[in-house]
Amino acid sequence: MAITLTHTALEHLLNVISENNYENKLVRFGIRGGSCAGLEYILDFIDFDDINDDDNAFQFEGNDQILLVVVDPKSYLFTNGTVIDYQKTLLDSKFIFNNPLATGGCGCGKSFSVD
């Protein structure tokens, strides 16, 4: 399995990169302990120098651009198979994480639990 970005999530991340002059950045996807369900998703822009040798790397293409997403091994154990989407409505915009390994979550969708 792998980490997947929907077309909408990919477009949003590429737009953020372009609007903020992050052309030399990539995305780190991972987890950390905390929040109401126990584990919290994180997305961050990092420099290429911050890639670790044991990171899992995933490449996505859109709008004639390439986006690299890296995941550390521990986070990958809990996020393998996750589909990351982006949703924008009149009232809200957010990333949505469809994680097949999650056994519980919170109402905000930012944290999850596993058994």
Backbone as numpy.savetxt, mean C-alpha at the origin, in Angstrom:
# Nx Ny Nz CAx CAy CAz Cx Cy Cz
1.21 -15.54 -4.51 0.36 -14.36 -4.51 1.25 -13.12 -4.51
0.62 -11.99 -4.49 1.38 -10.73 -4.57 0.53 -9.60 -4.00
1.12 -8.43 -4.02 0.39 -7.21 -3.70 -0.10 -6.65 -5.03
-1.35 -6.20 -5.07 -1.94 -5.68 -6.30 -2.47 -4.28 -6.07
-2.26 -3.41 -7.04 -2.87 -2.08 -7.04 -3.94 -2.05 -8.11
-5.11 -1.52 -7.78 -6.11 -1.31 -8.82 -5.66 -0.14 -9.69
-6.28 -0.01 -10.83 -5.96 1.09 -11.73 -6.16 2.44 -11.03
-7.23 2.55 -10.25 -7.54 3.80 -9.55 -6.46 4.12 -8.51
-6.01 3.13 -7.75 -4.96 3.35 -6.75 -3.65 3.72 -7.43
-3.32 3.03 -8.50 -2.09 3.33 -9.23 -2.11 4.76 -9.77
-3.21 5.16 -10.40 -3.32 6.53 -10.91 -3.17 7.57 -9.80
-3.80 7.30 -8.66 -3.71 8.26 -7.55 -2.26 8.38 -7.05
-1.59 7.27 -6.85 -0.21 7.31 -6.38 0.71 8.00 -7.38
0.51 7.74 -8.66 1.32 8.41 -9.69 1.05 9.90 -9.71
-0.20 10.30 -9.48 -0.53 11.73 -9.41 0.13 12.39 -8.20
0.12 11.72 -7.07 0.77 12.26 -5.87 2.27 12.43 -6.12
2.86 11.46 -6.76 4.29 11.54 -7.09 4.57 12.73 -7.98
3.76 12.89 -9.01 3.94 13.99 -9.96 3.71 15.35 -9.31
2.64 15.47 -8.53 2.29 16.76 -7.91 3.29 17.19 -6.84
3.99 16.25 -6.24 4.91 16.57 -5.15 6.38 16.44 -5.53
6.64 16.30 -6.83 8.01 16.14 -7.31 8.73 14.98 -6.63
8.04 13.85 -6.54 8.60 12.64 -5.93 9.11 11.67 -6.99
9.58 12.17 -8.12 9.97 11.31 -9.22 11.02 10.27 -8.84
11.83 10.55 -7.84 12.86 9.60 -7.40 12.44 8.82 -6.17
11.14 8.65 -6.01 10.61 7.94 -4.84 9.86 6.68 -5.29
9.67 5.80 -4.34 8.84 4.63 -4.55 7.94 4.49 -3.33
7.05 3.51 -3.35 6.09 3.35 -2.27 6.48 2.16 -1.41
6.50 2.39 -0.10 6.65 1.29 0.84 5.27 1.01 1.42
4.83 -0.25 1.30 3.57 -0.72 1.87 3.92 -1.67 3.00
3.25 -1.51 4.13 3.55 -2.39 5.24 2.51 -2.29 6.34
2.89 -2.83 7.47 2.02 -2.80 8.64 2.83 -2.39 9.86
2.12 -1.97 10.89 2.72 -1.74 12.19 1.65 -2.06 13.23
2.10 -2.38 14.41 1.17 -2.66 15.49 0.46 -1.40 15.93
-0.80 -1.56 16.27 -1.54 -0.42 16.76 -2.93 -0.32 16.17
-3.57 0.76 16.44 -4.93 1.06 16.01 -5.92 0.13 16.70
-7.16 0.23 16.36 -8.19 -0.46 17.12 -8.26 -1.97 16.88
-7.80 -2.45 15.73 -7.89 -3.88 15.45 -6.58 -4.62 15.67
-5.50 -3.92 15.95 -4.24 -4.58 16.27 -3.11 -4.31 15.29
-3.39 -4.33 14.01 -2.38 -4.06 12.98 -2.89 -2.94 12.07
-2.02 -2.03 11.73 -2.40 -0.87 10.92 -1.61 -0.87 9.61
-2.30 -0.60 8.51 -1.63 -0.48 7.21 -0.87 0.83 7.13
0.26 0.80 6.44 1.00 2.03 6.17 1.40 2.07 4.70
1.32 3.24 4.13 1.81 3.54 2.79 2.68 4.77 2.94
3.88 4.71 2.38 4.80 5.84 2.53 5.66 5.95 1.28
6.06 7.15 0.97 6.99 7.36 -0.13 8.41 7.35 0.44
9.28 6.57 -0.17 10.66 6.46 0.31 11.62 6.64 -0.86
12.88 6.88 -0.53 13.93 6.97 -1.54 14.37 5.56 -1.95
14.89 5.46 -3.15 15.39 4.17 -3.63 16.51 3.63 -2.73
17.25 4.52 -2.08 18.32 4.09 -1.17 17.77 3.37 0.06
16.47 3.52 0.33 15.87 2.92 1.52 15.29 1.53 1.26
15.53 0.97 0.08 15.13 -0.41 -0.19 16.09 -1.34 0.53
15.54 -2.35 1.19 16.36 -3.35 1.86 16.52 -4.57 0.95
17.60 -5.28 1.12 17.88 -6.45 0.28 16.79 -7.51 0.35
16.12 -7.62 1.49 15.10 -8.66 1.64 13.68 -8.17 1.37
13.51 -6.93 0.92 12.19 -6.42 0.56 11.62 -7.17 -0.63
10.32 -7.36 -0.62 9.61 -7.86 -1.79 9.26 -6.66 -2.64
9.51 -6.74 -3.94 9.27 -5.60 -4.83 8.23 -5.97 -5.89
7.34 -5.02 -6.15 6.29 -5.20 -7.15 6.28 -3.97 -8.04
6.21 -4.21 -9.34 6.26 -3.13 -10.32 4.91 -2.99 -11.01
4.45 -1.73 -11.13 3.17 -1.44 -11.77 3.38 -0.39 -12.85
2.66 -0.53 -13.95 2.76 0.43 -15.05 1.43 1.11 -15.27
1.50 2.44 -15.45 0.30 3.20 -15.77 0.69 4.59 -16.23
-0.07 5.13 -17.16 0.19 6.47 -17.69 1.63 6.61 -18.19
2.14 5.56 -18.81 3.52 5.54 -19.33 4.55 5.78 -18.24
4.21 5.41 -17.00 5.12 5.52 -15.87 5.19 4.18 -15.16
6.26 3.98 -14.43 6.42 2.76 -13.64 6.46 3.15 -12.17
5.73 2.40 -11.36 5.72 2.61 -9.92 6.22 1.32 -9.26
7.16 1.48 -8.37 7.68 0.34 -7.61 7.12 0.40 -6.20
6.58 -0.72 -5.74 6.07 -0.86 -4.38 6.89 -1.94 -3.69
7.43 -1.62 -2.51 8.21 -2.60 -1.75 7.51 -2.90 -0.43
7.70 -4.14 0.01 7.09 -4.61 1.25 8.16 -5.40 2.02
8.35 -5.06 3.29 9.33 -5.80 4.09 8.80 -7.21 4.36
9.67 -8.17 4.64 9.24 -9.57 4.81 8.20 -9.79 5.90
8.32 -9.12 7.04 7.35 -9.31 8.12 5.97 -8.81 7.70
5.92 -7.63 7.09 4.64 -7.10 6.62 4.03 -8.00 5.55
4.88 -8.56 4.71 4.40 -9.40 3.62 3.69 -10.65 4.15
4.14 -11.17 5.29 3.48 -12.33 5.90 2.01 -12.04 6.19
1.70 -10.79 6.50 0.34 -10.41 6.89 -0.44 -9.72 5.77
0.21 -9.43 4.64 -0.47 -8.68 3.57 -0.42 -9.38 2.21
0.20 -10.54 2.14 0.31 -11.26 0.87 -1.08 -11.48 0.28
-1.27 -11.06 -0.94 -2.56 -11.20 -1.61 -3.45 -9.96 -1.51
-2.99 -8.94 -0.82 -3.80 -7.73 -0.63 -3.96 -6.97 -1.94
-5.18 -6.53 -2.18 -5.48 -5.64 -3.30 -5.72 -4.25 -2.70
-4.94 -3.28 -3.18 -5.06 -1.91 -2.70 -5.85 -1.10 -3.72
-6.93 -0.51 -3.26 -7.78 0.31 -4.12 -7.81 1.72 -3.55
-8.29 2.66 -4.34 -8.45 4.04 -3.89 -9.84 4.48 -4.24
-10.52 5.07 -3.28 -11.90 5.49 -3.48 -12.04 6.97 -3.14
-12.70 7.69 -4.02 -12.94 9.11 -3.79 -14.44 9.36 -3.95
-15.02 9.96 -2.91 -16.43 10.33 -2.94 -16.54 11.82 -2.64
-17.75 12.31 -2.59 -17.95 13.72 -2.26 -17.44 14.06 -0.86
-17.55 13.12 0.05 -17.21 13.39 1.45 -15.84 12.86 1.87
-15.26 11.98 1.10 -14.09 11.27 1.60 -13.24 10.75 0.45
-11.98 10.56 0.73 -11.11 9.83 -0.19 -10.18 8.99 0.68
-9.95 7.74 0.26 -9.14 6.85 1.07 -8.69 5.64 0.27
-7.64 5.02 0.79 -7.21 3.74 0.26 -8.04 2.66 0.94
-8.37 1.64 0.17 -9.11 0.50 0.69 -8.22 -0.73 0.50
-8.06 -1.50 1.57 -7.19 -2.66 1.56 -8.05 -3.92 1.64
-8.05 -4.70 0.57 -8.78 -5.96 0.55 -7.75 -7.06 0.81
-7.64 -7.44 2.08 -6.61 -8.38 2.52 -7.25 -9.74 2.81
-6.93 -10.77 2.00 -7.54 -12.08 2.23 -7.07 -12.75 3.52
-6.00 -12.26 4.13 -5.48 -12.85 5.36 -6.10 -12.24 6.62
-6.78 -11.10 6.46 -7.39 -10.43 7.61 -8.60 -11.22 8.09
-8.68 -11.43 9.39 -9.82 -12.13 9.97 -10.76 -11.18 10.71
-10.34 -9.94 10.87 -11.17 -8.94 11.51 -10.66 -7.56 11.13
-11.44 -6.56 11.42 -11.03 -5.20 11.09 -11.84 -4.20 11.86
-11.54 -2.95 11.60 -12.28 -1.87 12.25 -13.15 -1.17 11.21
-13.99 -0.32 11.67 -14.91 0.38 10.79 -14.25 1.33 9.82
-13.08 1.88 10.20 -12.41 2.85 9.32 -11.64 2.18 8.20
-11.34 0.89 8.32 -10.63 0.17 7.27 -9.13 0.36 7.30
-8.61 1.04 8.30 -7.17 1.29 8.38 -6.43 0.25 9.20
-7.17 -0.58 9.92 -6.49 -1.59 10.72 -7.21 -2.91 10.59
-6.50 -3.98 10.97 -7.04 -5.32 10.82 -6.42 -6.24 11.85
-6.95 -7.44 11.93 -6.39 -8.45 12.80 -6.28 -9.76 12.02
-5.42 -10.64 12.51 -5.28 -11.98 11.96 -5.29 -12.97 13.11
-5.76 -14.16 12.87 -5.76 -15.19 13.92 -4.43 -15.92 13.95
